[in-house]
Amino acid sequence: MGYSNSFMITLSVSERSTILLLIVVLNIVANGHPLVPALFIFGDSFVDVGNNNQLLTVIKANFPPYGRDFENHNPTGRFSNGKLAIDFIAETIGFTSSPPAYLNLDIKGNSLLNGANFASAGSGLLDHTGRQHNIYALGARKIGLSTIPPMGCLPVAITAVGLHSNECVPWLNYAALNFNQKLNTISQDFKQMLPGINLVILDMYQPLYDMVTKPSDYGFFEARKGCCGTGLVETSIMCNQMSIGTCANASQYVFWDGMHPTEATNKILADHLVAAGTSLISKSNLSVHIVDLLDLNLFPFYPNQTFISSHCGNTRLECVCYWSDTLKCT
């Protein structure tokens, strides 16, 4: 089959970067070699793939209509109608599926060598567990840290404090931007302090803000409300099969419930995050030494669990750590 060489397309810098990255990724995936051999994910409900299913909490998503567009229409505990951004990221860099929820793993040990997801919906960042240099001391050199999203644009935020407006709440977005600016400053400080670290800020704020404020540019019809129920406040147990008004086609919505993106939105976010983190998934110098995570008291919500080092010892692993906006780790 022949192809004309007269076709021309004009791309922005970001589009060129994304397409170049996808060409490299597709080539490696076609050869059966993921860009990294393991993924370890820490964060909150934006990246929780089912850990909260095993926890005594009302913050769950393992019931319909959550997961209705996931494989086999299965509610896995993901806070969306389908895949999360981390699912798309894992697939893009060559994995057949996203790392499983740690608490859903029947057998630990060697199964962790391929990665695991430690995210828990509702988790937060604590002062004494927010020091990234502890992970660095254990050998981690490649870290992707996402910014927090435009909190003032979440449907539940507009409903609660938007003063009867349908626009994003400015002061909440200012707070998010201020946090993200400080996050960037701190990351620069870490780069100066810690030789050899590759710490990349992955911007979630701007792409999600753009989708909310210019939804038609991304193929969306609705950005003020989520798909589930009224779309104004429902999330977790409030988004259920009894919720009246749930939309028929979530792909037209930016948000699935009052807080969390739809699968369609997550796909766009994943493309942006992968493009921003190209240095984290380059094939050179990927080794990260994972040892006893319990020494850092990283996961207080997983009591009496044995982590990687008890099975890996001093084995050197290659991995990338993706962190969401609120963390239980350093």
PLY file of the C-alpha trace (Angstrom):
ply
format ascii 1.0
element vertex 330
property float x
property float y
property float z
element edge 329
property int vertex1
property int vertex2
end_header
0.00 0.00 0.00
1.41 3.39 -0.98
1.01 6.74 0.72
1.07 10.24 -0.76
3.88 12.45 0.48
1.95 15.63 -0.25
-0.07 15.56 3.00
0.88 18.34 5.41
-0.36 19.11 8.89
0.40 22.05 11.17
0.91 21.22 14.84
1.46 23.22 17.98
4.57 22.49 20.04
2.56 20.44 22.57
0.89 18.43 19.79
4.25 17.69 18.17
5.59 16.46 21.50
2.56 14.26 22.07
2.65 12.72 18.58
6.41 12.13 18.78
5.94 10.45 22.13
3.14 8.25 20.82
5.27 7.16 17.84
8.02 6.04 20.22
5.52 4.39 22.55
3.75 2.51 19.78
7.05 1.24 18.44
8.08 -0.10 21.85
4.65 -1.52 22.61
4.60 -3.25 19.24
7.82 -4.97 20.21
6.28 -6.13 23.48
8.50 -4.04 25.73
6.88 -1.54 28.12
8.84 1.64 28.67
9.21 0.72 32.34
8.92 -2.72 33.92
6.83 -1.62 36.91
4.51 1.14 38.05
3.79 2.10 41.66
0.94 4.53 42.20
0.14 6.54 45.32
-2.70 9.00 45.73
-6.40 9.52 46.32
-9.69 8.83 44.52
-8.39 10.16 41.19
-6.11 7.11 40.97
-7.70 4.60 43.39
-8.48 1.42 41.43
-10.15 -0.44 44.29
-8.18 -0.26 47.54
-11.08 1.32 49.36
-13.18 -1.74 48.55
-11.31 -3.47 51.34
-11.44 -0.62 53.86
-14.06 0.26 56.44
-15.19 3.50 54.85
-18.22 4.96 53.08
-15.94 6.44 50.41
-16.34 3.67 47.88
-17.21 3.24 44.22
-17.62 -0.53 43.88
-21.28 -0.43 42.94
-23.30 0.70 39.90
-23.46 3.01 38.09
-19.71 3.37 38.73
-17.83 1.28 36.20
-20.76 0.96 33.81
-18.47 1.65 30.81
-15.54 -0.34 32.20
-14.68 -3.84 30.98
-17.72 -6.11 31.43
-19.53 -3.11 32.96
-17.78 -3.95 36.22
-17.72 -1.50 39.16
-14.16 -2.05 40.33
-13.90 0.76 42.86
-12.74 3.34 40.32
-14.42 6.70 40.78
-15.55 7.02 37.18
-17.79 5.44 34.60
-14.78 3.67 33.12
-11.01 3.93 33.06
-8.95 6.37 35.11
-6.07 8.43 33.77
-3.60 6.01 35.32
-5.19 3.13 33.36
-4.58 4.97 30.11
-1.06 5.93 31.18
-0.22 2.30 31.91
-1.57 1.20 28.53
0.21 3.99 26.67
3.60 3.02 28.02
3.11 -0.63 27.20
1.34 -2.46 30.02
-1.60 -4.71 29.26
-3.44 -3.30 32.27
-3.05 -0.85 35.10
-1.30 -2.08 38.27
-3.82 -3.77 40.57
-5.02 -2.39 43.89
-2.61 -3.58 46.56
-5.37 -4.58 48.96
-7.08 -6.63 46.24
-4.00 -8.75 45.63
-4.55 -12.25 47.01
-0.86 -13.02 46.79
1.75 -10.38 47.53
5.49 -10.87 47.13
6.67 -11.41 43.58
3.40 -10.09 42.18
4.50 -6.65 43.38
7.50 -6.72 41.08
5.20 -5.68 38.22
3.87 -2.75 40.23
0.90 -2.03 42.44
-1.56 0.73 43.20
-1.58 1.99 46.79
-3.98 4.91 46.24
-6.89 5.32 48.63
-9.89 7.59 48.07
-10.11 10.24 50.77
-6.45 10.04 51.71
-4.53 13.23 52.41
-1.06 14.69 52.70
0.38 14.76 56.21
3.27 17.04 57.21
5.35 14.20 58.59
4.79 12.00 55.53
5.23 14.67 52.91
9.02 14.63 52.64
10.13 13.31 49.28
13.78 13.11 50.31
12.93 9.98 52.35
12.01 8.16 49.14
15.12 9.61 47.55
17.23 8.19 50.37
15.90 4.76 49.49
17.08 5.13 45.90
14.15 6.60 43.99
15.36 8.91 41.24
12.35 9.25 38.90
9.24 10.77 40.43
6.17 12.21 38.73
4.13 14.50 40.96
0.84 15.85 39.68
-0.56 19.25 40.51
-3.99 19.53 42.07
-6.88 20.20 39.68
-8.93 23.42 39.48
-10.90 22.74 42.65
-13.24 25.64 41.98
-14.45 24.00 38.78
-15.65 20.77 40.35
-19.46 20.56 40.15
-19.82 19.97 43.89
-17.68 23.05 44.66
-19.74 25.29 42.38
-22.93 23.95 43.93
-21.70 24.38 47.52
-19.92 27.74 47.42
-20.57 29.15 43.94
-23.17 31.64 45.16
-25.76 30.43 42.65
-23.32 30.87 39.78
-22.54 28.27 37.15
-18.97 29.48 36.82
-15.83 28.14 38.49
-15.29 29.46 42.01
-12.34 31.90 41.67
-10.99 31.75 45.21
-10.82 27.95 45.17
-8.93 28.02 41.89
-6.59 30.69 43.23
-5.90 28.43 46.21
-5.15 25.53 43.87
-2.84 27.67 41.74
-1.06 28.94 44.84
-0.53 25.39 46.04
0.73 24.30 42.63
3.15 27.23 42.47
4.58 26.30 45.85
4.75 22.68 44.72
6.82 23.73 41.72
9.11 25.84 43.94
9.65 22.95 46.31
10.38 20.61 43.41
13.06 23.01 42.17
14.56 23.06 45.64
14.66 19.27 45.68
16.41 19.22 42.32
19.12 21.48 43.75
19.43 19.51 46.98
19.26 15.93 45.68
21.81 14.97 43.01
20.51 12.80 40.20
16.84 13.16 40.99
14.42 13.44 38.08
11.36 15.07 39.63
8.74 16.12 37.11
5.64 18.18 37.84
2.72 16.78 35.86
0.17 19.53 35.30
-3.41 18.39 35.82
-4.75 21.88 36.48
-4.55 23.49 33.05
-5.89 20.68 30.84
-8.86 20.09 33.14
-9.51 23.83 33.42
-9.47 24.10 29.63
-11.95 21.25 29.29
-14.31 22.86 31.81
-14.15 26.35 30.31
-14.06 25.28 26.64
-15.83 21.91 26.63
-16.89 22.00 22.96
-13.24 22.25 21.90
-12.76 18.78 23.35
-15.99 17.27 22.14
-17.95 17.68 25.37
-21.50 18.92 25.78
-21.66 19.41 29.56
-19.05 20.71 32.00
-21.09 22.25 34.82
-22.74 19.02 35.95
-21.59 15.46 36.30
-23.34 12.58 34.58
-24.51 10.77 37.71
-27.83 11.87 39.17
-28.34 15.62 39.14
-24.59 15.96 38.60
-24.42 18.75 41.16
-23.30 17.01 44.36
-23.51 13.24 43.94
-20.31 11.32 44.58
-19.46 7.98 46.19
-22.53 6.47 47.93
-24.69 9.39 46.77
-24.07 8.27 43.18
-25.96 4.99 42.98
-28.54 3.08 40.97
-31.33 5.05 42.64
-29.86 8.39 41.54
-32.44 10.12 39.37
-31.32 11.80 36.15
-28.12 9.90 35.38
-27.12 10.60 31.79
-27.16 7.99 29.04
-23.86 8.99 27.39
-21.09 9.91 29.80
-18.66 10.63 26.95
-20.41 13.97 26.46
-19.62 15.01 30.03
-16.38 16.32 31.53
-17.34 14.96 34.97
-18.83 11.63 35.90
-20.02 12.59 39.39
-19.73 15.74 41.50
-15.94 15.48 41.71
-14.41 12.94 39.35
-13.79 12.99 35.59
-15.40 10.70 33.06
-13.40 8.12 31.17
-13.35 10.47 28.17
-11.83 13.23 30.28
-9.35 10.84 31.87
-8.09 9.84 28.43
-7.30 13.46 27.56
-5.68 14.04 30.95
-3.56 10.91 30.50
-2.27 12.11 27.14
-1.19 15.41 28.71
0.45 13.72 31.69
2.38 11.24 29.55
3.62 14.03 27.30
4.75 16.01 30.34
6.55 13.02 31.83
8.60 11.88 28.85
11.86 12.07 30.83
10.43 9.64 33.38
9.80 6.93 30.80
12.95 7.18 28.71
14.72 3.85 28.30
18.00 5.03 29.81
18.93 4.93 33.48
15.58 3.79 34.84
16.69 1.88 37.94
14.94 2.71 41.17
15.83 0.90 44.39
12.71 -0.08 46.31
13.27 -1.19 49.91
11.16 -1.37 53.03
8.40 1.21 52.61
7.16 0.58 56.14
10.32 2.27 57.45
8.81 5.53 56.20
5.37 4.93 57.73
4.00 5.72 54.28
0.79 3.77 54.46
-0.89 4.09 57.86
-4.18 2.99 56.28
-2.69 -0.44 55.49
-2.05 -1.88 58.97
-0.09 -5.08 59.50
0.81 -5.48 55.85
4.14 -6.75 54.52
5.57 -4.56 51.78
8.03 -5.00 48.97
11.33 -5.42 50.77
10.33 -8.53 52.69
10.05 -10.30 49.36
12.55 -8.40 47.23
15.39 -7.87 49.65
17.99 -5.74 47.91
16.71 -6.49 44.42
16.98 -3.49 42.12
13.76 -2.66 40.32
13.03 -0.33 37.44
9.90 1.68 37.93
8.17 5.04 37.80
6.19 6.38 40.74
3.08 8.38 39.80
1.70 10.47 42.62
-1.68 12.18 42.67
-2.66 15.44 44.34
-3.10 14.20 47.90
-0.68 11.59 49.16
-0.02 9.27 52.06
3.61 8.96 51.14
6.81 10.98 51.16
0 1
1 2
2 3
3 4
4 5
5 6
6 7
7 8
8 9
9 10
10 11
11 12
12 13
13 14
14 15
15 16
16 17
17 18
18 19
19 20
20 21
21 22
22 23
23 24
24 25
25 26
26 27
27 28
28 29
29 30
30 31
31 32
32 33
33 34
34 35
35 36
36 37
37 38
38 39
39 40
40 41
41 42
42 43
43 44
44 45
45 46
46 47
47 48
48 49
49 50
50 51
51 52
52 53
53 54
54 55
55 56
56 57
57 58
58 59
59 60
60 61
61 62
62 63
63 64
64 65
65 66
66 67
67 68
68 69
69 70
70 71
71 72
72 73
73 74
74 75
75 76
76 77
77 78
78 79
79 80
80 81
81 82
82 83
83 84
84 85
85 86
86 87
87 88
88 89
89 90
90 91
91 92
92 93
93 94
94 95
95 96
96 97
97 98
98 99
99 100
100 101
101 102
102 103
103 104
104 105
105 106
106 107
107 108
108 109
109 110
110 111
111 112
112 113
113 114
114 115
115 116
116 117
117 118
118 119
119 120
120 121
121 122
122 123
123 124
124 125
125 126
126 127
127 128
128 129
129 130
130 131
131 132
132 133
133 134
134 135
135 136
136 137
137 138
138 139
139 140
140 141
141 142
142 143
143 144
144 145
145 146
146 147
147 148
148 149
149 150
150 151
151 152
152 153
153 154
154 155
155 156
156 157
157 158
158 159
159 160
160 161
161 162
162 163
163 164
164 165
165 166
166 167
167 168
168 169
169 170
170 171
171 172
172 173
173 174
174 175
175 176
176 177
177 178
178 179
179 180
180 181
181 182
182 183
183 184
184 185
185 186
186 187
187 188
188 189
189 190
190 191
191 192
192 193
193 194
194 195
195 196
196 197
197 198
198 199
199 200
200 201
201 202
202 203
203 204
204 205
205 206
206 207
207 208
208 209
209 210
210 211
211 212
212 213
213 214
214 215
215 216
216 217
217 218
218 219
219 220
220 221
221 222
222 223
223 224
224 225
225 226
226 227
227 228
228 229
229 230
230 231
231 232
232 233
233 234
234 235
235 236
236 237
237 238
238 239
239 240
240 241
241 242
242 243
243 244
244 245
245 246
246 247
247 248
248 249
249 250
250 251
251 252
252 253
253 254
254 255
255 256
256 257
257 258
258 259
259 260
260 261
261 262
262 263
263 264
264 265
265 266
266 267
267 268
268 269
269 270
270 271
271 272
272 273
273 274
274 275
275 276
276 277
277 278
278 279
279 280
280 281
281 282
282 283
283 284
284 285
285 286
286 287
287 288
288 289
289 290
290 291
291 292
292 293
293 294
294 295
295 296
296 297
297 298
298 299
299 300
300 301
301 302
302 303
303 304
304 305
305 306
306 307
307 308
308 309
309 310
310 311
311 312
312 313
313 314
314 315
315 316
316 317
317 318
318 319
319 320
320 321
321 322
322 323
323 324
324 325
325 326
326 327
327 328
328 329
